[in-house]
Every structure is written in structure tokens, then in C-alpha cells.
Amino acid sequence: MNAAGNSVNNRATTLNIALIGYGKMGKAIEEIALQRGHTIALKIDIDSADQFTPENLATCDVAIEFTSPHSAVENIRKCLAAGIPVVSGSTGWLEQWPTIKSECETSGGSLVYASNYSVGVNIFFELNNLLARLMDPHAEYDVTMEEIHHTEKRDAPSGTAITLAEQILENLGRKKQWVNQLAATPTELAIISERIDPAPGTHKVKYSSPIDDIEIIHTAHNRKGFATGAVLAAEFLKGKKGIFSMKDVLGFS
């Protein structure tokens, strides 16, 4: 993703936030946002969809969108059309990313998208990139992935797992594609998905050789890490134009 602007992240001004999606994640975001001095000006869920109007959006500084793969694209488009910056954490819709990217750029809009807003996970992404580069010359190591989430998660593999897998494919020449099953050929990267309650999310990348194993694991204990990162992204987006990632929010770019 292209980015413009700087990576300085502060909350010098309070925000009027629209929450698009008011399930467990939306409520966690609300808690963190209020703790950080912001106001929730609009809450949209299935029971209040009629409130999702340009007029109501105009009262907000930024929208934070956590819904489903089936509604995310239209939600983002509505916010961009209303001129409202959007932080989106919905996964499972990125086949339509070129459309959203084009609309955001054409309209001069503002968008942060991440498959995972946790600060810890984004540090994990950096480690994953580095480890894959280090392992590239060492063909004796095979790599596999596992991800575990709660049973309400609708997409598999998770967006976070896909991000991790694509990083590995970019940096590890012997893997050509990921599959959401056991690998059938040495060029496939296996992602094994499990849905077990009440797991908020665990991601494991494991390199194995006849001599030893190397593993990196991230385990979320609750939704607060994701919620905090989403609010940080909203604070970062204030006054900016363009398309950004959590690398920009956290100053990793």
C-alpha cells in the first residue's frame, strides 16, 4: 500500500468516531476510545442501519469499520463518499481491494487498512519477514503455519494468517503458494486453521529441519490489543490524505 504523510502518532485532538459494526470488537474499540478521551458519535449495527447516512457521518471525524466480508466494501465506500476517513479491520474481502484503492485515490480520501491492528501482531509481522529472509538460503528447513480462532470467526484462514503467508512467499523462494490444508507439494505453504472457543487468536510459524525447529508464535489474550491499535490508527489518520497501513501508524515504514 502506498502512503503519504508522516508516521507521527499522537492524540493532540479528540475525535468524534463512527463505529461501523458494534459487536464484540466494536464495544472493545468504544472502551479504548473513551479511555483515550474520544467521543463515539455514531454506532451502526444491524439494528441501526437506517442511521448509516451521509448526514450522520458528517458529524464524525473518522469511521472505524469492523464488520463482515460481505458488508465491508459497501461500508467503506459509503464513508469515502461522505468524505470521512476510514479505519477498516474487516477481513475476507481483499479481492475487491483494487476497487476500494481506486475510489479512495480518486476521491482524495483517507483509509487505513490492516488485517490485524494489534501492536504485538505488527511487530510479529516484522519478525516474520526477517525470519523468512534469513531462512531463504537454508533449504533443509520446511515451513508450516497454524492459526486458531474462536468459532464465530467466519473466514479461514484468518486475514492475519494470509498476511504472514504472503510475507513468507515474498521472502522464501522455495514456496510458491499457500494452501489452507496440508501441503501436497514442497512448493506449497500449509496453513492449518482451527476454530476453538474462546480463543481470540493464535498464529504460529514453524520452520522444521531434521536437526531442529524454529518457531515464532503470537497469542492474543483478549481483544484489547486489536482495539487499541484501531484507535491509534484513527488518531494517526486525522488530517491526512492517502492509503496507509499499520506500518505507517507505528512508524515501521
Secondary structure, 3 states (H helix, E strand, C coil): CCCCCCCCCCCCCCCEEEEECCCHHHHHHHHHHHHCCCEEEEEECHHHHHHCCHHHHCCCCEEEECCCCCCHHHHHHHHHHCCCCEEECCCCCHHHHHHHHHHHHHHCCEEEECCCCCHHHHHHHHHHHHHHHHHCCCCCCEEEEEEEECCCCCCCCCHHHHHHHHHHHHHCCCCCEEECCCCCCCCEEEEEEEECCCCCCEEEEEEECCCCEEEEEEECCCCHHHHHHHHHHHHHHCCCCEEECHHHHCCCC
